[in-house]
Amino acid sequence: FSGGVLYHALGQGETSWETTLPTATFTLTKLHNEHFRKIPDSINYIDENGNPTIAITDIIRIKTTFDYNEANGYWIREQGLVGGNATVILESGYFIDAIWHHGIYKDDSVKITRYIELIF
C-alpha cells in the first residue's frame, strides 16, 4: 500500500492484560481502545550494525516521542503503526503492527520515546 508508516497510535487495551497479554493475530485491523496518535519523529533504514543508513535494508526503525503534554490521562497497554490513508482521526488507515504490554500510566510527569523496528 502507499503511504508507509504515517502514525504511531496508542491505546488503553484491556485491564485484563495486566495479568495475561493477548495472543497476536494476523486479522487485527485496529487497536482495541485507541486514544491518541501522532506522526513519528523519524523513520530510518538500519544497517547490519544497528545504525541509520540511506541504503535500503530489510530493517526499518520508527522513533516516536510522546512528550510531557501529550496523550495524558490514559493507561497505555497497546501501541500500533498505521499507514496508507491514515489521518489524525483515530482508527483511520491501514493497520501495520501492534505491540501489547502491561500498562504505563501517562500523565504530564512522563515522557515516552518509543523505538519500533520492523524486519522484513
N, CA, C and O atoms as a GROMACS GRO file, in nm:
protein
  480
    1PHE      N    1   0.084  -0.118   0.000
    1PHE     CA    2   0.000   0.000   0.000
    1PHE      C    3   0.087   0.123   0.000
    1PHE      O    4   0.203   0.120   0.042
    2SER      N    5   0.032   0.230  -0.047
    2SER     CA    6   0.107   0.356  -0.048
    2SER      C    7   0.093   0.425   0.087
    2SER      O    8   0.000   0.399   0.162
    3GLY      N    9   0.186   0.513   0.116
    3GLY     CA   10   0.179   0.589   0.240
    3GLY      C   11   0.274   0.543   0.347
    3GLY      O   12   0.316   0.625   0.429
    4GLY      N   13   0.310   0.416   0.351
    4GLY     CA   14   0.402   0.366   0.453
    4GLY      C   15   0.350   0.392   0.593
    4GLY      O   16   0.229   0.405   0.614
    5VAL      N   17   0.441   0.400   0.691
    5VAL     CA   18   0.405   0.428   0.829
    5VAL      C   19   0.379   0.578   0.840
    5VAL      O   20   0.469   0.658   0.817
    6LEU      N   21   0.257   0.614   0.876
    6LEU     CA   22   0.221   0.755   0.888
    6LEU      C   23   0.198   0.799   1.032
    6LEU      O   24   0.224   0.914   1.067
    7TYR      N   25   0.149   0.708   1.117
    7TYR     CA   26   0.118   0.742   1.256
    7TYR      C   27   0.157   0.630   1.350
    7TYR      O   28   0.157   0.512   1.314
    8HIS      N   29   0.190   0.670   1.472
    8HIS     CA   30   0.212   0.579   1.584
    8HIS      C   31   0.093   0.600   1.676
    8HIS      O   32   0.072   0.711   1.727
    9ALA      N   33   0.016   0.495   1.698
    9ALA     CA   34  -0.107   0.506   1.777
    9ALA      C   35  -0.089   0.443   1.916
    9ALA      O   36  -0.015   0.346   1.932
   10LEU      N   37  -0.158   0.500   2.014
   10LEU     CA   38  -0.158   0.447   2.150
   10LEU      C   39  -0.299   0.408   2.187
   10LEU      O   40  -0.396   0.471   2.145
   11GLY      N   41  -0.310   0.301   2.267
   11GLY     CA   42  -0.441   0.257   2.314
   11GLY      C   43  -0.436   0.209   2.457
   11GLY      O   44  -0.330   0.175   2.510
   12GLN      N   45  -0.553   0.208   2.520
   12GLN     CA   46  -0.563   0.163   2.659
   12GLN      C   47  -0.564   0.011   2.671
   12GLN      O   48  -0.533  -0.042   2.778
   13GLY      N   49  -0.600  -0.058   2.563
   13GLY     CA   50  -0.610  -0.203   2.571
   13GLY      C   51  -0.716  -0.244   2.671
   13GLY      O   52  -0.818  -0.176   2.686
   14GLU      N   53  -0.693  -0.354   2.739
   14GLU     CA   54  -0.789  -0.408   2.836
   14GLU      C   55  -0.719  -0.424   2.971
   14GLU      O   56  -0.600  -0.458   2.976
   15THR      N   57  -0.790  -0.399   3.081
   15THR     CA   58  -0.730  -0.414   3.213
   15THR      C   59  -0.684  -0.557   3.238
   15THR      O   60  -0.590  -0.578   3.315
   16SER      N   61  -0.746  -0.655   3.176
   16SER     CA   62  -0.707  -0.796   3.192
   16SER      C   63  -0.565  -0.822   3.142
   16SER      O   64  -0.504  -0.923   3.179
   17TRP      N   65  -0.511  -0.734   3.059
   17TRP     CA   66  -0.375  -0.751   3.006
   17TRP      C   67  -0.270  -0.734   3.114
   17TRP      O   68  -0.154  -0.770   3.093
   18GLU      N   69  -0.308  -0.681   3.230
   18GLU     CA   70  -0.214  -0.673   3.341
   18GLU      C   71  -0.177  -0.812   3.390
   18GLU      O   72  -0.071  -0.831   3.450
   19THR      N   73  -0.264  -0.909   3.366
   19THR     CA   74  -0.240  -1.047   3.406
   19THR      C   75  -0.194  -1.132   3.290
   19THR      O   76  -0.094  -1.204   3.299
   20THR      N   77  -0.268  -1.125   3.178
   20THR     CA   78  -0.238  -1.208   3.061
   20THR      C   79  -0.248  -1.124   2.935
   20THR      O   80  -0.354  -1.069   2.904
   21LEU      N   81  -0.138  -1.115   2.861
   21LEU     CA   82  -0.140  -1.039   2.735
   21LEU      C   83  -0.209  -1.121   2.627
   21LEU      O   84  -0.202  -1.244   2.628
   22PRO      N   85  -0.275  -1.054   2.532
   22PRO     CA   86  -0.343  -1.128   2.425
   22PRO      C   87  -0.243  -1.194   2.331
   22PRO      O   88  -0.124  -1.160   2.328
   23THR      N   89  -0.294  -1.288   2.254
   23THR     CA   90  -0.213  -1.355   2.152
   23THR      C   91  -0.226  -1.278   2.022
   23THR      O   92  -0.335  -1.238   1.983
   24ALA      N   93  -0.114  -1.259   1.955
   24ALA     CA   94  -0.114  -1.186   1.827
   24ALA      C   95  -0.193  -1.262   1.721
   24ALA      O   96  -0.192  -1.385   1.717
   25THR      N   97  -0.262  -1.186   1.636
   25THR     CA   98  -0.334  -1.245   1.524
   25THR      C   99  -0.306  -1.162   1.399
   25THR      O  100  -0.275  -1.043   1.408
   26PHE      N  101  -0.317  -1.225   1.284
   26PHE     CA  102  -0.296  -1.154   1.159
   26PHE      C  103  -0.424  -1.087   1.109
   26PHE      O  104  -0.423  -1.020   1.005
   27THR      N  105  -0.534  -1.105   1.181
   27THR     CA  106  -0.661  -1.047   1.139
   27THR      C  107  -0.691  -0.915   1.208
   27THR      O  108  -0.793  -0.852   1.180
   28LEU      N  109  -0.604  -0.872   1.297
   28LEU     CA  110  -0.625  -0.747   1.369
   28LEU      C  111  -0.620  -0.629   1.271
   28LEU      O  112  -0.528  -0.619   1.190
   29THR      N  113  -0.719  -0.541   1.279
   29THR     CA  114  -0.726  -0.427   1.188
   29THR      C  115  -0.721  -0.292   1.261
   29THR      O  116  -0.721  -0.187   1.197
   30LYS      N  117  -0.716  -0.296   1.395
   30LYS     CA  118  -0.708  -0.172   1.472
   30LYS      C  119  -0.671  -0.208   1.616
   30LYS      O  120  -0.677  -0.324   1.656
   31LEU      N  121  -0.633  -0.106   1.692
   31LEU     CA  122  -0.611  -0.126   1.834
   31LEU      C  123  -0.745  -0.149   1.903
   31LEU      O  124  -0.849  -0.112   1.849
   32HIS      N  125  -0.743  -0.209   2.020
   32HIS     CA  126  -0.868  -0.235   2.093
   32HIS      C  127  -0.933  -0.107   2.142
   32HIS      O  128  -1.054  -0.089   2.130
   33ASN      N  129  -0.852  -0.017   2.197
   33ASN     CA  130  -0.904   0.108   2.255
   33ASN      C  131  -0.810   0.224   2.226
   33ASN      O  132  -0.749   0.281   2.317
   34GLU      N  133  -0.798   0.259   2.097
   34GLU     CA  134  -0.707   0.368   2.060
   34GLU      C  135  -0.754   0.500   2.121
   34GLU      O  136  -0.874   0.531   2.120
   35HIS      N  137  -0.658   0.578   2.174
   35HIS     CA  138  -0.694   0.708   2.230
   35HIS      C  139  -0.604   0.822   2.184
   35HIS      O  140  -0.635   0.938   2.212
   36PHE      N  141  -0.493   0.793   2.114
   36PHE     CA  142  -0.404   0.900   2.070
   36PHE      C  143  -0.317   0.849   1.957
   36PHE      O  144  -0.282   0.731   1.953
   37ARG      N  145  -0.281   0.939   1.866
   37ARG     CA  146  -0.184   0.905   1.761
   37ARG      C  147  -0.109   1.029   1.719
   37ARG      O  148  -0.158   1.141   1.731
   38LYS      N  149   0.012   1.005   1.668
   38LYS     CA  150   0.091   1.116   1.618
   38LYS      C  151   0.187   1.066   1.512
   38LYS      O  152   0.213   0.946   1.500
   39ILE      N  153   0.239   1.160   1.434
   39ILE     CA  154   0.337   1.129   1.330
   39ILE      C  155   0.470   1.096   1.398
   39ILE      O  156   0.512   1.168   1.489
   40PRO      N  157   0.537   0.989   1.356
   40PRO     CA  158   0.667   0.955   1.415
   40PRO      C  159   0.770   1.067   1.396
   40PRO      O  160   0.762   1.145   1.301
   41ASP      N  161   0.866   1.072   1.488
   41ASP     CA  162   0.976   1.169   1.478
   41ASP      C  163   1.067   1.135   1.361
   41ASP      O  164   1.112   1.224   1.288
   42SER      N  165   1.094   1.006   1.342
   42SER     CA  166   1.182   0.964   1.233
   42SER      C  167   1.154   0.820   1.193
   42SER      O  168   1.107   0.739   1.273
   43ILE      N  169   1.184   0.791   1.066
   43ILE     CA  170   1.176   0.655   1.012
   43ILE      C  171   1.304   0.636   0.931
   43ILE      O  172   1.329   0.709   0.836
   44ASN      N  173   1.385   0.536   0.970
   44ASN     CA  174   1.514   0.515   0.905
   44ASN      C  175   1.536   0.370   0.869
   44ASN      O  176   1.489   0.279   0.939
   45TYR      N  177   1.608   0.347   0.760
   45TYR     CA  178   1.663   0.214   0.733
   45TYR      C  179   1.778   0.195   0.831
   45TYR      O  180   1.846   0.291   0.868
   46ILE      N  181   1.800   0.070   0.872
   46ILE     CA  182   1.904   0.037   0.969
   46ILE      C  183   2.000  -0.064   0.907
   46ILE      O  184   1.958  -0.163   0.847
   47ASP      N  185   2.130  -0.038   0.923
   47ASP     CA  186   2.230  -0.129   0.865
   47ASP      C  187   2.257  -0.247   0.958
   47ASP      O  188   2.197  -0.258   1.065
   48GLU      N  189   2.349  -0.336   0.918
   48GLU     CA  190   2.378  -0.458   0.993
   48GLU      C  191   2.442  -0.430   1.130
   48GLU      O  192   2.447  -0.519   1.215
   49ASN      N  193   2.490  -0.308   1.151
   49ASN     CA  194   2.548  -0.270   1.281
   49ASN      C  195   2.449  -0.195   1.369
   49ASN      O  196   2.485  -0.149   1.478
   50GLY      N  197   2.326  -0.183   1.323
   50GLY     CA  198   2.224  -0.114   1.401
   50GLY      C  199   2.222   0.036   1.386
   50GLY      O  200   2.162   0.107   1.467
   51ASN      N  201   2.290   0.086   1.282
   51ASN     CA  202   2.297   0.231   1.260
   51ASN      C  203   2.206   0.275   1.146
   51ASN      O  204   2.187   0.200   1.051
   52PRO      N  205   2.150   0.397   1.155
   52PRO     CA  206   2.071   0.450   1.043
   52PRO      C  207   2.157   0.461   0.917
   52PRO      O  208   2.276   0.492   0.924
   53THR      N  209   2.096   0.434   0.801
   53THR     CA  210   2.167   0.440   0.674
   53THR      C  211   2.073   0.492   0.565
   53THR      O  212   1.951   0.481   0.577
   54ILE      N  213   2.130   0.549   0.460
   54ILE     CA  214   2.048   0.591   0.347
   54ILE      C  215   2.026   0.476   0.249
   54ILE      O  216   1.940   0.484   0.161
   55ALA      N  217   2.102   0.368   0.266
   55ALA     CA  218   2.085   0.249   0.181
   55ALA      C  219   1.958   0.175   0.222
   55ALA      O  220   1.923   0.170   0.340
   56ILE      N  221   1.890   0.118   0.126
   56ILE     CA  222   1.771   0.038   0.154
   56ILE      C  223   1.813  -0.094   0.216
   56ILE      O  224   1.896  -0.166   0.160
   57THR      N  225   1.757  -0.126   0.333
   57THR     CA  226   1.787  -0.252   0.402
   57THR      C  227   1.656  -0.322   0.436
   57THR      O  228   1.548  -0.274   0.400
   58ASP      N  229   1.666  -0.434   0.506
   58ASP     CA  230   1.545  -0.507   0.545
   58ASP      C  231   1.499  -0.472   0.687
   58ASP      O  232   1.413  -0.541   0.743
   59ILE      N  233   1.556  -0.366   0.746
   59ILE     CA  234   1.515  -0.322   0.880
   59ILE      C  235   1.479  -0.174   0.874
   59ILE      O  236   1.553  -0.092   0.820
   60ILE      N  237   1.363  -0.142   0.932
   60ILE     CA  238   1.319  -0.003   0.944
   60ILE      C  239   1.297   0.026   1.092
   60ILE      O  240   1.232  -0.052   1.162
   61ARG      N  241   1.352   0.138   1.140
   61ARG     CA  242   1.333   0.180   1.280
   61ARG      C  243   1.247   0.306   1.280
   61ARG      O  244   1.276   0.405   1.214
   62ILE      N  245   1.139   0.297   1.358
   62ILE     CA  246   1.047   0.410   1.374
   62ILE      C  247   1.065   0.465   1.515
   62ILE      O  248   1.054   0.390   1.613
   63LYS      N  249   1.091   0.594   1.527
   63LYS     CA  250   1.106   0.659   1.658
   63LYS      C  251   0.993   0.758   1.677
   63LYS      O  252   0.967   0.841   1.590
   64THR      N  253   0.924   0.749   1.792
   64THR     CA  254   0.818   0.843   1.824
   64THR      C  255   0.834   0.886   1.970
   64THR      O  256   0.852   0.802   2.058
   65THR      N  257   0.827   1.016   1.993
   65THR     CA  258   0.832   1.069   2.130
   65THR      C  259   0.696   1.124   2.167
   65THR      O  260   0.639   1.207   2.097
   66PHE      N  261   0.644   1.075   2.279
   66PHE     CA  262   0.520   1.126   2.335
   66PHE      C  263   0.561   1.216   2.451
   66PHE      O  264   0.598   1.167   2.558
   67ASP      N  265   0.555   1.347   2.428
   67ASP     CA  266   0.609   1.444   2.521
   67ASP      C  267   0.523   1.457   2.647
   67ASP      O  268   0.416   1.396   2.658
   68TYR      N  269   0.571   1.536   2.741
   68TYR     CA  270   0.504   1.554   2.870
   68TYR      C  271   0.359   1.599   2.856
   68TYR      O  272   0.274   1.564   2.937
   69ASN      N  273   0.330   1.678   2.753
   69ASN     CA  274   0.196   1.735   2.737
   69ASN      C  275   0.109   1.657   2.639
   69ASN      O  276   0.006   1.709   2.595
   70GLU      N  277   0.147   1.534   2.603
   70GLU     CA  278   0.071   1.457   2.503
   70GLU      C  279   0.018   1.325   2.562
   70GLU      O  280   0.083   1.261   2.644
   71ALA      N  281  -0.101   1.288   2.517
   71ALA     CA  282  -0.163   1.157   2.550
   71ALA      C  283  -0.179   1.136   2.699
   71ALA      O  284  -0.170   1.023   2.746
   72ASN      N  285  -0.204   1.241   2.774
   72ASN     CA  286  -0.213   1.231   2.919
   72ASN      C  287  -0.349   1.182   2.966
   72ASN      O  288  -0.451   1.199   2.899
   73GLY      N  289  -0.347   1.120   3.085
   73GLY     CA  290  -0.470   1.077   3.149
   73GLY      C  291  -0.517   0.938   3.108
   73GLY      O  292  -0.632   0.903   3.132
   74TYR      N  293  -0.430   0.860   3.045
   74TYR     CA  294  -0.468   0.727   2.998
   74TYR      C  295  -0.362   0.624   3.035
   74TYR      O  296  -0.245   0.656   3.053
   75TRP      N  297  -0.408   0.500   3.046
   75TRP     CA  298  -0.317   0.386   3.053
   75TRP      C  299  -0.280   0.348   2.910
   75TRP      O  300  -0.365   0.347   2.821
   76ILE      N  301  -0.154   0.319   2.890
   76ILE     CA  302  -0.108   0.271   2.759
   76ILE      C  303  -0.074   0.124   2.776
   76ILE      O  304   0.018   0.089   2.850
   77ARG      N  305  -0.147   0.037   2.707
   77ARG     CA  306  -0.122  -0.107   2.707
   77ARG      C  307  -0.102  -0.161   2.566
   77ARG      O  308  -0.069  -0.278   2.547
   78GLU      N  309  -0.124  -0.075   2.468
   78GLU     CA  310  -0.110  -0.119   2.329
   78GLU      C  311  -0.060  -0.002   2.246
   78GLU      O  312  -0.092   0.114   2.271
   79GLN      N  313   0.019  -0.036   2.146
   79GLN     CA  314   0.071   0.062   2.052
   79GLN      C  315   0.063   0.000   1.913
   79GLN      O  316   0.072  -0.122   1.898
   80GLY      N  317   0.047   0.084   1.814
   80GLY     CA  318   0.039   0.034   1.678
   80GLY      C  319   0.089   0.135   1.578
   80GLY      O  320   0.099   0.254   1.606
   81LEU      N  321   0.121   0.085   1.462
   81LEU     CA  322   0.162   0.169   1.349
   81LEU      C  323   0.054   0.161   1.244
   81LEU      O  324   0.002   0.053   1.215
   82VAL      N  325   0.018   0.275   1.187
   82VAL     CA  326  -0.083   0.280   1.082
   82VAL      C  327  -0.032   0.361   0.964
   82VAL      O  328   0.051   0.451   0.980
   83GLY      N  329  -0.082   0.329   0.847
   83GLY     CA  330  -0.038   0.398   0.727
   83GLY      C  331  -0.147   0.399   0.622
   83GLY      O  332  -0.266   0.401   0.653
   84GLY      N  333  -0.104   0.397   0.495
   84GLY     CA  334  -0.200   0.401   0.384
   84GLY      C  335  -0.271   0.534   0.380
   84GLY      O  336  -0.209   0.638   0.358
   85ASN      N  337  -0.401   0.530   0.402
   85ASN     CA  338  -0.482   0.652   0.400
   85ASN      C  339  -0.511   0.704   0.542
   85ASN      O  340  -0.612   0.772   0.563
   86ALA      N  341  -0.424   0.672   0.638
   86ALA     CA  342  -0.443   0.714   0.777
   86ALA      C  343  -0.438   0.865   0.789
   86ALA      O  344  -0.365   0.934   0.717
   87THR      N  345  -0.518   0.916   0.883
   87THR     CA  346  -0.517   1.057   0.918
   87THR      C  347  -0.506   1.066   1.070
   87THR      O  348  -0.488   0.965   1.137
   88VAL      N  349  -0.517   1.186   1.123
   88VAL     CA  350  -0.514   1.205   1.268
   88VAL      C  351  -0.641   1.147   1.333
   88VAL      O  352  -0.644   1.131   1.455
   89ILE      N  353  -0.742   1.116   1.255
   89ILE     CA  354  -0.866   1.058   1.307
   89ILE      C  355  -0.838   0.916   1.357
   89ILE      O  356  -0.787   0.832   1.283
   90LEU      N  357  -0.872   0.890   1.484
   90LEU     CA  358  -0.848   0.760   1.544
   90LEU      C  359  -0.911   0.648   1.462
   90LEU      O  360  -1.019   0.664   1.406
   91GLU      N  361  -0.840   0.536   1.455
   91GLU     CA  362  -0.882   0.414   1.385
   91GLU      C  363  -0.886   0.428   1.234
   91GLU      O  364  -0.936   0.338   1.166
   92SER      N  365  -0.836   0.536   1.178
   92SER     CA  366  -0.831   0.550   1.032
   92SER      C  367  -0.703   0.485   0.979
   92SER      O  368  -0.606   0.469   1.052
   93GLY      N  369  -0.705   0.449   0.852
   93GLY     CA  370  -0.586   0.397   0.786
   93GLY      C  371  -0.573   0.247   0.791
   93GLY      O  372  -0.660   0.176   0.840
   94TYR      N  373  -0.460   0.201   0.738
   94TYR     CA  374  -0.429   0.058   0.734
   94TYR      C  375  -0.339   0.023   0.852
   94TYR      O  376  -0.237   0.088   0.875
   95PHE      N  377  -0.378  -0.080   0.925
   95PHE     CA  378  -0.305  -0.124   1.043
   95PHE      C  379  -0.182  -0.202   1.000
   95PHE      O  380  -0.193  -0.295   0.920
   96ILE      N  381  -0.065  -0.166   1.053
   96ILE     CA  382   0.060  -0.229   1.013
   96ILE      C  383   0.114  -0.321   1.120
   96ILE      O  384   0.160  -0.431   1.090
   97ASP      N  385   0.111  -0.278   1.245
   97ASP     CA  386   0.177  -0.352   1.352
   97ASP      C  387   0.113  -0.318   1.485
   97ASP      O  388   0.061  -0.208   1.504
   98ALA      N  389   0.116  -0.414   1.580
   98ALA     CA  390   0.065  -0.390   1.715
   98ALA      C  391   0.164  -0.443   1.817
   98ALA      O  392   0.229  -0.545   1.796
   99ILE      N  393   0.174  -0.371   1.927
   99ILE     CA  394   0.255  -0.413   2.041
   99ILE      C  395   0.165  -0.405   2.164
   99ILE      O  396   0.102  -0.302   2.188
  100TRP      N  397   0.160  -0.513   2.241
  100TRP     CA  398   0.081  -0.516   2.364
  100TRP      C  399   0.175  -0.534   2.481
  100TRP      O  400   0.272  -0.610   2.473
  101HIS      N  401   0.147  -0.466   2.590
  101HIS     CA  402   0.233  -0.474   2.708
  101HIS      C  403   0.153  -0.436   2.831
  101HIS      O  404   0.039  -0.389   2.820
  102HIS      N  405   0.212  -0.457   2.947
  102HIS     CA  406   0.147  -0.416   3.071
  102HIS      C  407   0.138  -0.264   3.075
  102HIS      O  408   0.216  -0.195   3.009
  103GLY      N  409   0.044  -0.213   3.152
  103GLY     CA  410   0.010  -0.072   3.148
  103GLY      C  411   0.116   0.024   3.198
  103GLY      O  412   0.189  -0.003   3.294
  104ILE      N  413   0.123   0.137   3.129
  104ILE     CA  414   0.203   0.252   3.168
  104ILE      C  415   0.104   0.368   3.179
  104ILE      O  416   0.040   0.403   3.080
  105TYR      N  417   0.093   0.427   3.297
  105TYR     CA  418   0.002   0.541   3.309
  105TYR      C  419   0.075   0.665   3.261
  105TYR      O  420   0.183   0.698   3.310
  106LYS      N  421   0.015   0.734   3.164
  106LYS     CA  422   0.076   0.852   3.103
  106LYS      C  423   0.011   0.977   3.159
  106LYS      O  424  -0.109   1.001   3.141
  107ASP      N  425   0.092   1.057   3.227
  107ASP     CA  426   0.047   1.189   3.271
  107ASP      C  427   0.156   1.290   3.237
  107ASP      O  428   0.253   1.255   3.170
  108ASP      N  429   0.141   1.413   3.283
  108ASP     CA  430   0.236   1.517   3.242
  108ASP      C  431   0.372   1.507   3.310
  108ASP      O  432   0.458   1.593   3.288
  109SER      N  433   0.394   1.405   3.393
  109SER     CA  434   0.526   1.382   3.451
  109SER      C  435   0.606   1.278   3.372
  109SER      O  436   0.721   1.248   3.405
  110VAL      N  437   0.544   1.223   3.265
  110VAL     CA  438   0.606   1.114   3.189
  110VAL      C  439   0.626   1.154   3.043
  110VAL      O  440   0.535   1.204   2.978
  111LYS      N  441   0.747   1.132   2.995
  111LYS     CA  442   0.780   1.148   2.853
  111LYS      C  443   0.825   1.010   2.804
  111LYS      O  444   0.912   0.948   2.864
  112ILE      N  445   0.766   0.963   2.696
  112ILE     CA  446   0.798   0.830   2.643
  112ILE      C  447   0.858   0.844   2.504
  112ILE      O  448   0.801   0.909   2.417
  113THR      N  449   0.974   0.784   2.483
  113THR     CA  450   1.032   0.772   2.350
  113THR      C  451   1.031   0.624   2.316
  113THR      O  452   1.090   0.542   2.386
  114ARG      N  453   0.964   0.592   2.208
  114ARG     CA  454   0.946   0.452   2.166
  114ARG      C  455   1.015   0.428   2.035
  114ARG      O  456   0.998   0.505   1.940
  115TYR      N  457   1.094   0.321   2.027
  115TYR     CA  458   1.158   0.277   1.904
  115TYR      C  459   1.094   0.144   1.864
  115TYR      O  460   1.090   0.051   1.945
  116ILE      N  461   1.046   0.135   1.742
  116ILE     CA  462   0.990   0.010   1.690
  116ILE      C  463   1.070  -0.026   1.566
  116ILE      O  464   1.085   0.056   1.476
  117GLU      N  465   1.121  -0.149   1.562
  117GLU     CA  466   1.193  -0.195   1.444
  117GLU      C  467   1.110  -0.300   1.372
  117GLU      O  468   1.062  -0.396   1.432
  118LEU      N  469   1.095  -0.280   1.244
  118LEU     CA  470   1.030  -0.377   1.157
  118LEU      C  471   1.136  -0.443   1.073
  118LEU      O  472   1.215  -0.376   1.008
  119ILE      N  473   1.139  -0.575   1.074
  119ILE     CA  474   1.236  -0.652   0.998
  119ILE      C  475   1.162  -0.730   0.891
  119ILE      O  476   1.069  -0.805   0.921
  120PHE      N  477   1.203  -0.712   0.766
  120PHE     CA  478   1.135  -0.775   0.653
  120PHE      C  479   1.216  -0.890   0.600
  120PHE      O  480   1.174  -0.955   0.504
   0.00000   0.00000   0.00000
